[in-house]
Amino acid sequence: MAHGVQKFFNFPTDFPWPLNPMTMAAGGIELVGGALIALGLFTRPAAFISSGMAAAGYWIAHGKEGLFPISNGGELIALYCFIFLFIAANGAGIWSIDRKKT
């Protein structure tokens, strides 16, 4: 969620690159998806979409510099991709809105 906040609101620091439609779409997924995952609301679909965004971001921003994350600086986005994929497969936690019994 912090990456989306930085892209749209320049908080806590300015976003260092110009916004184009692709970075705005990624920022929207980061902002909305991050909030939904944090709340535990629509967790599985939000995490799945966020995982795909992280995978695409890895290949677009880091993949051209080399195959391995350690050599191309993409460790964090690769980690996000697999964490989101785990959350999509595992589901929300016990304190999430998705698990609230009505």
Biopython code that builds the backbone (N, CA, C, O; Angstrom):
import numpy as np
from Bio.PDB.StructureBuilder import StructureBuilder

atoms = [
    (1, "MET", "N", (0.825, -1.183, 0.000)),
    (1, "MET", "CA", (0.000, 0.000, 0.000)),
    (1, "MET", "C", (0.877, 1.258, 0.000)),
    (1, "MET", "O", (0.503, 2.277, -0.581)),
    (2, "ALA", "N", (2.029, 1.187, 0.644)),
    (2, "ALA", "CA", (2.911, 2.352, 0.722)),
    (2, "ALA", "C", (3.410, 2.792, -0.650)),
    (2, "ALA", "O", (3.587, 3.987, -0.887)),
    (3, "HIS", "N", (3.634, 1.855, -1.543)),
    (3, "HIS", "CA", (4.108, 2.220, -2.878)),
    (3, "HIS", "C", (3.023, 2.974, -3.656)),
    (3, "HIS", "O", (3.332, 3.912, -4.392)),
    (4, "GLY", "N", (1.772, 2.576, -3.499)),
    (4, "GLY", "CA", (0.674, 3.287, -4.140)),
    (4, "GLY", "C", (0.492, 4.682, -3.564)),
    (4, "GLY", "O", (0.225, 5.627, -4.306)),
    (5, "VAL", "N", (0.631, 4.822, -2.257)),
    (5, "VAL", "CA", (0.534, 6.135, -1.615)),
    (5, "VAL", "C", (1.646, 7.037, -2.134)),
    (5, "VAL", "O", (1.416, 8.215, -2.408)),
    (6, "GLN", "N", (2.843, 6.493, -2.269)),
    (6, "GLN", "CA", (3.949, 7.305, -2.782)),
    (6, "GLN", "C", (3.696, 7.750, -4.220)),
    (6, "GLN", "O", (3.990, 8.892, -4.575)),
    (7, "LYS", "N", (3.153, 6.859, -5.050)),
    (7, "LYS", "CA", (2.911, 7.211, -6.449)),
    (7, "LYS", "C", (1.851, 8.301, -6.585)),
    (7, "LYS", "O", (2.022, 9.228, -7.377)),
    (8, "PHE", "N", (0.767, 8.206, -5.831)),
    (8, "PHE", "CA", (-0.342, 9.138, -6.009)),
    (8, "PHE", "C", (-0.266, 10.386, -5.137)),
    (8, "PHE", "O", (-0.725, 11.453, -5.543)),
    (9, "PHE", "N", (0.309, 10.262, -3.947)),
    (9, "PHE", "CA", (0.287, 11.383, -3.010)),
    (9, "PHE", "C", (1.666, 11.935, -2.687)),
    (9, "PHE", "O", (1.787, 12.866, -1.891)),
    (10, "ASN", "N", (2.730, 11.361, -3.306)),
    (10, "ASN", "CA", (4.110, 11.789, -3.034)),
    (10, "ASN", "C", (4.396, 11.845, -1.542)),
    (10, "ASN", "O", (5.007, 12.793, -1.048)),
    (11, "PHE", "N", (3.948, 10.824, -0.837)),
    (11, "PHE", "CA", (4.152, 10.730, 0.609)),
    (11, "PHE", "C", (4.731, 9.373, 0.933)),
    (11, "PHE", "O", (4.238, 8.401, 0.361)),
    (12, "PRO", "N", (5.676, 9.207, 1.747)),
    (12, "PRO", "CA", (6.402, 10.196, 2.542)),
    (12, "PRO", "C", (7.493, 10.909, 1.757)),
    (12, "PRO", "O", (8.021, 11.917, 2.227)),
    (13, "THR", "N", (7.846, 10.415, 0.576)),
    (13, "THR", "CA", (8.787, 11.114, -0.301)),
    (13, "THR", "C", (8.191, 11.151, -1.700)),
    (13, "THR", "O", (7.277, 10.393, -2.027)),
    (14, "ASP", "N", (8.726, 12.044, -2.513)),
    (14, "ASP", "CA", (8.242, 12.157, -3.886)),
    (14, "ASP", "C", (8.565, 10.896, -4.678)),
    (14, "ASP", "O", (9.602, 10.265, -4.475)),
    (15, "PHE", "N", (7.656, 10.541, -5.585)),
    (15, "PHE", "CA", (7.892, 9.425, -6.493)),
    (15, "PHE", "C", (8.906, 9.889, -7.528)),
    (15, "PHE", "O", (8.680, 10.902, -8.190)),
    (16, "PRO", "N", (10.026, 9.170, -7.688)),
    (16, "PRO", "CA", (11.141, 9.712, -8.480)),
    (16, "PRO", "C", (10.980, 9.642, -9.991)),
    (16, "PRO", "O", (11.793, 10.235, -10.700)),
    (17, "TRP", "N", (9.978, 8.950, -10.521)),
    (17, "TRP", "CA", (9.835, 8.815, -11.965)),
    (17, "TRP", "C", (8.508, 9.420, -12.400)),
    (17, "TRP", "O", (7.582, 9.529, -11.596)),
    (18, "PRO", "N", (8.410, 9.814, -13.660)),
    (18, "PRO", "CA", (7.129, 10.364, -14.125)),
    (18, "PRO", "C", (6.049, 9.284, -14.187)),
    (18, "PRO", "O", (6.325, 8.126, -14.498)),
    (19, "LEU", "N", (4.827, 9.683, -13.886)),
    (19, "LEU", "CA", (3.711, 8.744, -13.939)),
    (19, "LEU", "C", (3.249, 8.581, -15.381)),
    (19, "LEU", "O", (3.069, 9.560, -16.105)),
    (20, "ASN", "N", (3.064, 7.348, -15.781)),
    (20, "ASN", "CA", (2.467, 7.033, -17.074)),
    (20, "ASN", "C", (1.301, 6.099, -16.788)),
    (20, "ASN", "O", (1.125, 5.702, -15.636)),
    (21, "PRO", "N", (0.509, 5.734, -17.766)),
    (21, "PRO", "CA", (-0.660, 4.889, -17.491)),
    (21, "PRO", "C", (-0.311, 3.561, -16.814)),
    (21, "PRO", "O", (-1.085, 3.075, -15.989)),
    (22, "MET", "N", (0.836, 2.968, -17.146)),
    (22, "MET", "CA", (1.190, 1.693, -16.532)),
    (22, "MET", "C", (1.559, 1.864, -15.055)),
    (22, "MET", "O", (1.143, 1.056, -14.225)),
    (23, "THR", "N", (2.330, 2.894, -14.715)),
    (23, "THR", "CA", (2.663, 3.098, -13.303)),
    (23, "THR", "C", (1.441, 3.543, -12.512)),
    (23, "THR", "O", (1.336, 3.238, -11.324)),
    (24, "MET", "N", (0.525, 4.249, -13.138)),
    (24, "MET", "CA", (-0.705, 4.629, -12.442)),
    (24, "MET", "C", (-1.575, 3.401, -12.167)),
    (24, "MET", "O", (-2.180, 3.291, -11.101)),
    (25, "ALA", "N", (-1.636, 2.476, -13.137)),
    (25, "ALA", "CA", (-2.396, 1.236, -12.919)),
    (25, "ALA", "C", (-1.752, 0.420, -11.803)),
    (25, "ALA", "O", (-2.446, -0.112, -10.936)),
    (26, "ALA", "N", (-0.420, 0.322, -11.825)),
    (26, "ALA", "CA", (0.275, -0.407, -10.761)),
    (26, "ALA", "C", (0.049, 0.270, -9.414)),
    (26, "ALA", "O", (-0.160, -0.406, -8.407)),
    (27, "GLY", "N", (0.088, 1.597, -9.390)),
    (27, "GLY", "CA", (-0.157, 2.322, -8.148)),
    (27, "GLY", "C", (-1.559, 2.103, -7.619)),
    (27, "GLY", "O", (-1.756, 2.002, -6.408)),
    (28, "GLY", "N", (-2.535, 2.028, -8.510)),
    (28, "GLY", "CA", (-3.909, 1.742, -8.088)),
    (28, "GLY", "C", (-4.034, 0.354, -7.484)),
    (28, "GLY", "O", (-4.706, 0.167, -6.470)),
    (29, "ILE", "N", (-3.383, -0.619, -8.115)),
    (29, "ILE", "CA", (-3.407, -1.982, -7.567)),
    (29, "ILE", "C", (-2.698, -2.013, -6.229)),
    (29, "ILE", "O", (-3.166, -2.664, -5.295)),
    (30, "GLU", "N", (-1.563, -1.310, -6.124)),
    (30, "GLU", "CA", (-0.829, -1.281, -4.856)),
    (30, "GLU", "C", (-1.657, -0.625, -3.749)),
    (30, "GLU", "O", (-1.703, -1.119, -2.622)),
    (31, "LEU", "N", (-2.299, 0.477, -4.075)),
    (31, "LEU", "CA", (-3.066, 1.208, -3.070)),
    (31, "LEU", "C", (-4.324, 0.455, -2.647)),
    (31, "LEU", "O", (-4.534, 0.211, -1.459)),
    (32, "VAL", "N", (-5.153, 0.090, -3.610)),
    (32, "VAL", "CA", (-6.412, -0.582, -3.295)),
    (32, "VAL", "C", (-6.163, -2.020, -2.836)),
    (32, "VAL", "O", (-6.727, -2.462, -1.835)),
    (33, "GLY", "N", (-5.318, -2.743, -3.568)),
    (33, "GLY", "CA", (-5.012, -4.125, -3.188)),
    (33, "GLY", "C", (-4.358, -4.215, -1.819)),
    (33, "GLY", "O", (-4.685, -5.093, -1.020)),
    (34, "GLY", "N", (-3.435, -3.305, -1.557)),
    (34, "GLY", "CA", (-2.783, -3.296, -0.239)),
    (34, "GLY", "C", (-3.767, -3.032, 0.893)),
    (34, "GLY", "O", (-3.695, -3.664, 1.947)),
    (35, "ALA", "N", (-4.686, -2.092, 0.671)),
    (35, "ALA", "CA", (-5.694, -1.795, 1.692)),
    (35, "ALA", "C", (-6.623, -2.989, 1.903)),
    (35, "ALA", "O", (-6.938, -3.338, 3.041)),
    (36, "LEU", "N", (-7.062, -3.616, 0.811)),
    (36, "LEU", "CA", (-7.952, -4.780, 0.942)),
    (36, "LEU", "C", (-7.262, -5.940, 1.645)),
    (36, "LEU", "O", (-7.866, -6.604, 2.487)),
    (37, "ILE", "N", (-6.004, -6.186, 1.308)),
    (37, "ILE", "CA", (-5.269, -7.282, 1.958)),
    (37, "ILE", "C", (-5.058, -6.965, 3.438)),
    (37, "ILE", "O", (-5.198, -7.846, 4.287)),
    (38, "ALA", "N", (-4.724, -5.718, 3.751)),
    (38, "ALA", "CA", (-4.516, -5.344, 5.155)),
    (38, "ALA", "C", (-5.794, -5.491, 5.974)),
    (38, "ALA", "O", (-5.749, -5.907, 7.132)),
    (39, "LEU", "N", (-6.927, -5.153, 5.376)),
    (39, "LEU", "CA", (-8.205, -5.294, 6.073)),
    (39, "LEU", "C", (-8.711, -6.733, 6.088)),
    (39, "LEU", "O", (-9.503, -7.115, 6.949)),
    (40, "GLY", "N", (-8.249, -7.517, 5.137)),
    (40, "GLY", "CA", (-8.750, -8.877, 5.021)),
    (40, "GLY", "C", (-10.089, -8.920, 4.321)),
    (40, "GLY", "O", (-10.923, -9.773, 4.625)),
    (41, "LEU", "N", (-10.305, -8.007, 3.386)),
    (41, "LEU", "CA", (-11.559, -7.923, 2.652)),
    (41, "LEU", "C", (-11.277, -8.270, 1.190)),
    (41, "LEU", "O", (-10.423, -7.649, 0.557)),
    (42, "PHE", "N", (-11.994, -9.260, 0.653)),
    (42, "PHE", "CA", (-11.714, -9.776, -0.694)),
    (42, "PHE", "C", (-10.239, -10.133, -0.831)),
    (42, "PHE", "O", (-9.590, -9.801, -1.823)),
    (43, "THR", "N", (-9.732, -10.807, 0.174)),
    (43, "THR", "CA", (-8.300, -11.045, 0.290)),
    (43, "THR", "C", (-7.739, -11.873, -0.853)),
    (43, "THR", "O", (-6.734, -11.496, -1.455)),
    (44, "ARG", "N", (-8.372, -12.987, -1.158)),
    (44, "ARG", "CA", (-7.823, -13.863, -2.203)),
    (44, "ARG", "C", (-7.732, -13.186, -3.561)),
    (44, "ARG", "O", (-6.659, -13.210, -4.165)),
    (45, "PRO", "N", (-8.812, -12.578, -4.079)),
    (45, "PRO", "CA", (-8.669, -11.921, -5.381)),
    (45, "PRO", "C", (-7.708, -10.736, -5.356)),
    (45, "PRO", "O", (-6.958, -10.527, -6.309)),
    (46, "ALA", "N", (-7.724, -9.963, -4.277)),
    (46, "ALA", "CA", (-6.817, -8.813, -4.189)),
    (46, "ALA", "C", (-5.361, -9.268, -4.170)),
    (46, "ALA", "O", (-4.510, -8.655, -4.815)),
    (47, "ALA", "N", (-5.073, -10.339, -3.435)),
    (47, "ALA", "CA", (-3.707, -10.854, -3.375)),
    (47, "ALA", "C", (-3.286, -11.461, -4.706)),
    (47, "ALA", "O", (-2.131, -11.325, -5.109)),
    (48, "PHE", "N", (-4.208, -12.129, -5.392)),
    (48, "PHE", "CA", (-3.879, -12.720, -6.693)),
    (48, "PHE", "C", (-3.550, -11.639, -7.713)),
    (48, "PHE", "O", (-2.574, -11.757, -8.453)),
    (49, "ILE", "N", (-4.354, -10.595, -7.754)),
    (49, "ILE", "CA", (-4.098, -9.487, -8.680)),
    (49, "ILE", "C", (-2.804, -8.777, -8.308)),
    (49, "ILE", "O", (-2.031, -8.401, -9.189)),
    (50, "SER", "N", (-2.558, -8.587, -7.011)),
    (50, "SER", "CA", (-1.322, -7.948, -6.564)),
    (50, "SER", "C", (-0.102, -8.798, -6.904)),
    (50, "SER", "O", (0.955, -8.263, -7.238)),
    (51, "SER", "N", (-0.242, -10.110, -6.820)),
    (51, "SER", "CA", (0.849, -10.999, -7.195)),
    (51, "SER", "C", (1.169, -10.864, -8.677)),
    (51, "SER", "O", (2.339, -10.801, -9.055)),
    (52, "GLY", "N", (0.152, -10.821, -9.507)),
    (52, "GLY", "CA", (0.373, -10.635, -10.937)),
    (52, "GLY", "C", (1.000, -9.293, -11.252)),
    (52, "GLY", "O", (1.862, -9.201, -12.126)),
    (53, "MET", "N", (0.577, -8.249, -10.548)),
    (53, "MET", "CA", (1.170, -6.928, -10.744)),
    (53, "MET", "C", (2.643, -6.950, -10.362)),
    (53, "MET", "O", (3.471, -6.367, -11.061)),
    (54, "ALA", "N", (2.980, -7.620, -9.254)),
    (54, "ALA", "CA", (4.379, -7.693, -8.822)),
    (54, "ALA", "C", (5.214, -8.502, -9.818)),
    (54, "ALA", "O", (6.359, -8.145, -10.098)),
    (55, "ALA", "N", (4.653, -9.581, -10.350)),
    (55, "ALA", "CA", (5.382, -10.383, -11.344)),
    (55, "ALA", "C", (5.632, -9.561, -12.606)),
    (55, "ALA", "O", (6.740, -9.567, -13.143)),
    (56, "ALA", "N", (4.612, -8.858, -13.079)),
    (56, "ALA", "CA", (4.787, -8.017, -14.263)),
    (56, "ALA", "C", (5.790, -6.900, -13.989)),
    (56, "ALA", "O", (6.631, -6.597, -14.836)),
    (57, "GLY", "N", (5.704, -6.291, -12.811)),
    (57, "GLY", "CA", (6.640, -5.234, -12.448)),
    (57, "GLY", "C", (8.073, -5.729, -12.375)),
    (57, "GLY", "O", (9.010, -5.022, -12.745)),
    (58, "TYR", "N", (8.231, -6.961, -11.891)),
    (58, "TYR", "CA", (9.582, -7.533, -11.839)),
    (58, "TYR", "C", (10.164, -7.638, -13.239)),
    (58, "TYR", "O", (11.292, -7.206, -13.480)),
    (59, "TRP", "N", (9.396, -8.211, -14.165)),
    (59, "TRP", "CA", (9.935, -8.427, -15.507)),
    (59, "TRP", "C", (10.090, -7.126, -16.279)),
    (59, "TRP", "O", (11.016, -6.993, -17.080)),
    (60, "ILE", "N", (9.201, -6.163, -16.053)),
    (60, "ILE", "CA", (9.297, -4.892, -16.770)),
    (60, "ILE", "C", (10.442, -4.032, -16.240)),
    (60, "ILE", "O", (11.195, -3.447, -17.019)),
    (61, "ALA", "N", (10.573, -3.955, -14.914)),
    (61, "ALA", "CA", (11.559, -3.051, -14.326)),
    (61, "ALA", "C", (12.912, -3.703, -14.053)),
    (61, "ALA", "O", (13.943, -3.035, -14.139)),
    (62, "HIS", "N", (12.925, -4.987, -13.727)),
    (62, "HIS", "CA", (14.173, -5.626, -13.304)),
    (62, "HIS", "C", (14.647, -6.738, -14.225)),
    (62, "HIS", "O", (15.850, -6.983, -14.318)),
    (63, "GLY", "N", (13.749, -7.406, -14.895)),
    (63, "GLY", "CA", (14.097, -8.575, -15.693)),
    (63, "GLY", "C", (15.052, -8.296, -16.831)),
    (63, "GLY", "O", (15.810, -9.177, -17.236)),
    (64, "LYS", "N", (15.027, -7.088, -17.348)),
    (64, "LYS", "CA", (15.931, -6.765, -18.458)),
    (64, "LYS", "C", (17.378, -6.600, -17.998)),
    (64, "LYS", "O", (18.297, -6.578, -18.818)),
    (65, "GLU", "N", (17.576, -6.484, -16.679)),
    (65, "GLU", "CA", (18.923, -6.345, -16.129)),
    (65, "GLU", "C", (19.576, -7.682, -15.815)),
    (65, "GLU", "O", (20.764, -7.724, -15.496)),
    (66, "GLY", "N", (18.836, -8.761, -15.898)),
    (66, "GLY", "CA", (19.351, -10.089, -15.608)),
    (66, "GLY", "C", (18.242, -10.979, -15.092)),
    (66, "GLY", "O", (17.168, -10.498, -14.728)),
    (67, "LEU", "N", (18.496, -12.267, -15.060)),
    (67, "LEU", "CA", (17.466, -13.227, -14.687)),
    (67, "LEU", "C", (17.240, -13.304, -13.177)),
    (67, "LEU", "O", (16.099, -13.433, -12.735)),
    (68, "PHE", "N", (18.290, -13.229, -12.392)),
    (68, "PHE", "CA", (18.197, -13.484, -10.958)),
    (68, "PHE", "C", (17.977, -12.196, -10.163)),
    (68, "PHE", "O", (18.636, -11.189, -10.420)),
    (69, "PRO", "N", (17.055, -12.225, -9.199)),
    (69, "PRO", "CA", (16.752, -11.017, -8.416)),
    (69, "PRO", "C", (17.966, -10.429, -7.692)),
    (69, "PRO", "O", (18.058, -9.212, -7.538)),
    (70, "ILE", "N", (18.878, -11.261, -7.256)),
    (70, "ILE", "CA", (20.040, -10.754, -6.525)),
    (70, "ILE", "C", (20.956, -9.938, -7.436)),
    (70, "ILE", "O", (21.670, -9.051, -6.968)),
    (71, "SER", "N", (20.936, -10.235, -8.725)),
    (71, "SER", "CA", (21.814, -9.517, -9.645)),
    (71, "SER", "C", (21.133, -8.335, -10.328)),
    (71, "SER", "O", (21.816, -7.483, -10.896)),
    (72, "ASN", "N", (19.807, -8.264, -10.287)),
    (72, "ASN", "CA", (19.130, -7.163, -10.973)),
    (72, "ASN", "C", (18.394, -6.207, -10.037)),
    (72, "ASN", "O", (17.702, -5.305, -10.509)),
    (73, "GLY", "N", (18.526, -6.384, -8.722)),
    (73, "GLY", "CA", (17.903, -5.479, -7.762)),
    (73, "GLY", "C", (16.420, -5.688, -7.563)),
    (73, "GLY", "O", (15.740, -4.806, -7.038)),
    (74, "GLY", "N", (15.901, -6.832, -7.966)),
    (74, "GLY", "CA", (14.468, -7.067, -7.856)),
    (74, "GLY", "C", (14.066, -7.983, -6.718)),
    (74, "GLY", "O", (13.013, -8.616, -6.783)),
    (75, "GLU", "N", (14.897, -8.069, -5.658)),
    (75, "GLU", "CA", (14.590, -8.982, -4.556)),
    (75, "GLU", "C", (13.265, -8.657, -3.892)),
    (75, "GLU", "O", (12.475, -9.560, -3.617)),
    (76, "LEU", "N", (13.007, -7.385, -3.630)),
    (76, "LEU", "CA", (11.814, -7.000, -2.884)),
    (76, "LEU", "C", (10.538, -7.270, -3.682)),
    (76, "LEU", "O", (9.573, -7.804, -3.134)),
    (77, "ILE", "N", (10.518, -6.914, -4.951)),
    (77, "ILE", "CA", (9.299, -7.128, -5.737)),
    (77, "ILE", "C", (9.068, -8.617, -5.982)),
    (77, "ILE", "O", (7.918, -9.051, -6.057)),
    (78, "ALA", "N", (10.140, -9.412, -6.110)),
    (78, "ALA", "CA", (9.975, -10.862, -6.246)),
    (78, "ALA", "C", (9.407, -11.448, -4.957)),
    (78, "ALA", "O", (8.556, -12.337, -4.996)),
    (79, "LEU", "N", (9.879, -10.950, -3.818)),
    (79, "LEU", "CA", (9.358, -11.405, -2.533)),
    (79, "LEU", "C", (7.883, -11.054, -2.394)),
    (79, "LEU", "O", (7.085, -11.886, -1.964)),
    (80, "TYR", "N", (7.511, -9.815, -2.759)),
    (80, "TYR", "CA", (6.101, -9.425, -2.739)),
    (80, "TYR", "C", (5.261, -10.353, -3.608)),
    (80, "TYR", "O", (4.172, -10.764, -3.208)),
    (81, "CYS", "N", (5.760, -10.684, -4.789)),
    (81, "CYS", "CA", (5.020, -11.549, -5.705)),
    (81, "CYS", "C", (4.680, -12.878, -5.041)),
    (81, "CYS", "O", (3.534, -13.326, -5.098)),
    (82, "PHE", "N", (5.662, -13.505, -4.417)),
    (82, "PHE", "CA", (5.421, -14.813, -3.823)),
    (82, "PHE", "C", (4.639, -14.729, -2.507)),
    (82, "PHE", "O", (3.889, -15.648, -2.179)),
    (83, "ILE", "N", (4.802, -13.651, -1.762)),
    (83, "ILE", "CA", (3.992, -13.480, -0.551)),
    (83, "ILE", "C", (2.525, -13.295, -0.923)),
    (83, "ILE", "O", (1.646, -13.891, -0.300)),
    (84, "PHE", "N", (2.257, -12.475, -1.933)),
    (84, "PHE", "CA", (0.879, -12.284, -2.376)),
    (84, "PHE", "C", (0.292, -13.575, -2.940)),
    (84, "PHE", "O", (-0.887, -13.862, -2.734)),
    (85, "LEU", "N", (1.099, -14.346, -3.643)),
    (85, "LEU", "CA", (0.621, -15.622, -4.167)),
    (85, "LEU", "C", (0.291, -16.580, -3.021)),
    (85, "LEU", "O", (-0.697, -17.311, -3.092)),
    (86, "PHE", "N", (1.110, -16.582, -1.971)),
    (86, "PHE", "CA", (0.820, -17.404, -0.789)),
    (86, "PHE", "C", (-0.488, -16.968, -0.130)),
    (86, "PHE", "O", (-1.312, -17.805, 0.239)),
    (87, "ILE", "N", (-0.674, -15.664, 0.014)),
    (87, "ILE", "CA", (-1.910, -15.166, 0.625)),
    (87, "ILE", "C", (-3.120, -15.521, -0.237)),
    (87, "ILE", "O", (-4.176, -15.872, 0.289)),
    (88, "ALA", "N", (-2.970, -15.430, -1.559)),
    (88, "ALA", "CA", (-4.072, -15.793, -2.460)),
    (88, "ALA", "C", (-4.432, -17.264, -2.310)),
    (88, "ALA", "O", (-5.609, -17.619, -2.362)),
    (89, "ALA", "N", (-3.440, -18.121, -2.125)),
    (89, "ALA", "CA", (-3.702, -19.551, -1.983)),
    (89, "ALA", "C", (-4.191, -19.904, -0.580)),
    (89, "ALA", "O", (-5.035, -20.785, -0.418)),
    (90, "ASN", "N", (-3.667, -19.222, 0.427)),
    (90, "ASN", "CA", (-3.968, -19.552, 1.819)),
    (90, "ASN", "C", (-5.233, -18.870, 2.328)),
    (90, "ASN", "O", (-5.920, -19.414, 3.193)),
    (91, "GLY", "N", (-5.545, -17.707, 1.812)),
    (91, "GLY", "CA", (-6.724, -16.978, 2.272)),
    (91, "GLY", "C", (-6.404, -16.018, 3.395)),
    (91, "GLY", "O", (-5.250, -15.843, 3.788)),
    (92, "ALA", "N", (-7.438, -15.412, 3.891)),
    (92, "ALA", "CA", (-7.303, -14.395, 4.930)),
    (92, "ALA", "C", (-7.029, -15.027, 6.286)),
    (92, "ALA", "O", (-7.283, -16.213, 6.499)),
    (93, "GLY", "N", (-6.515, -14.227, 7.184)),
    (93, "GLY", "CA", (-6.240, -14.688, 8.538)),
    (93, "GLY", "C", (-7.490, -14.710, 9.402)),
    (93, "GLY", "O", (-8.577, -14.349, 8.951)),
    (94, "ILE", "N", (-7.327, -15.133, 10.633)),
    (94, "ILE", "CA", (-8.476, -15.315, 11.513)),
    (94, "ILE", "C", (-9.116, -13.997, 11.946)),
    (94, "ILE", "O", (-10.276, -13.990, 12.359)),
    (95, "TRP", "N", (-8.385, -12.878, 11.861)),
    (95, "TRP", "CA", (-8.938, -11.593, 12.273)),
    (95, "TRP", "C", (-9.415, -10.754, 11.093)),
    (95, "TRP", "O", (-9.672, -9.561, 11.250)),
    (96, "SER", "N", (-9.533, -11.345, 9.948)),
    (96, "SER", "CA", (-9.899, -10.587, 8.751)),
    (96, "SER", "C", (-11.413, -10.383, 8.673)),
    (96, "SER", "O", (-12.190, -11.075, 9.331)),
    (97, "ILE", "N", (-11.799, -9.423, 7.857)),
    (97, "ILE", "CA", (-13.223, -9.173, 7.624)),
    (97, "ILE", "C", (-13.828, -10.352, 6.861)),
    (97, "ILE", "O", (-14.991, -10.696, 7.072)),
    (98, "ASP", "N", (-13.039, -10.977, 5.967)),
    (98, "ASP", "CA", (-13.540, -12.154, 5.228)),
    (98, "ASP", "C", (-13.956, -13.291, 6.151)),
    (98, "ASP", "O", (-14.890, -14.025, 5.830)),
    (99, "ARG", "N", (-13.296, -13.451, 7.270)),
    (99, "ARG", "CA", (-13.588, -14.559, 8.191)),
    (99, "ARG", "C", (-14.621, -14.219, 9.250)),
    (99, "ARG", "O", (-15.008, -15.085, 10.035)),
    (100, "LYS", "N", (-15.075, -12.968, 9.286)),
    (100, "LYS", "CA", (-16.052, -12.564, 10.300)),
    (100, "LYS", "C", (-17.347, -13.350, 10.106)),
    (100, "LYS", "O", (-17.888, -13.420, 9.002)),
    (101, "LYS", "N", (-17.824, -13.926, 11.175)),
    (101, "LYS", "CA", (-19.074, -14.686, 11.111)),
    (101, "LYS", "C", (-20.250, -13.748, 11.316)),
    (101, "LYS", "O", (-20.244, -12.892, 12.201)),
    (102, "THR", "N", (-21.245, -13.929, 10.486)),
    (102, "THR", "CA", (-22.427, -13.065, 10.620)),
    (102, "THR", "C", (-23.549, -13.787, 11.313)),
    (102, "THR", "O", (-24.621, -13.215, 11.513)),
]
sb = StructureBuilder()
sb.init_structure("model")
sb.init_model(0)
sb.init_chain("A")
sb.init_seg("    ")
for serial, (resi, resn, name, xyz) in enumerate(atoms, 1):
    if name == "N":
        sb.init_residue(resn, " ", resi, " ")
    sb.init_atom(name, np.array(xyz, "f"), 0.0, 1.0, " ", f" {name:<3s}", serial, name[0])
structure = sb.get_structure()
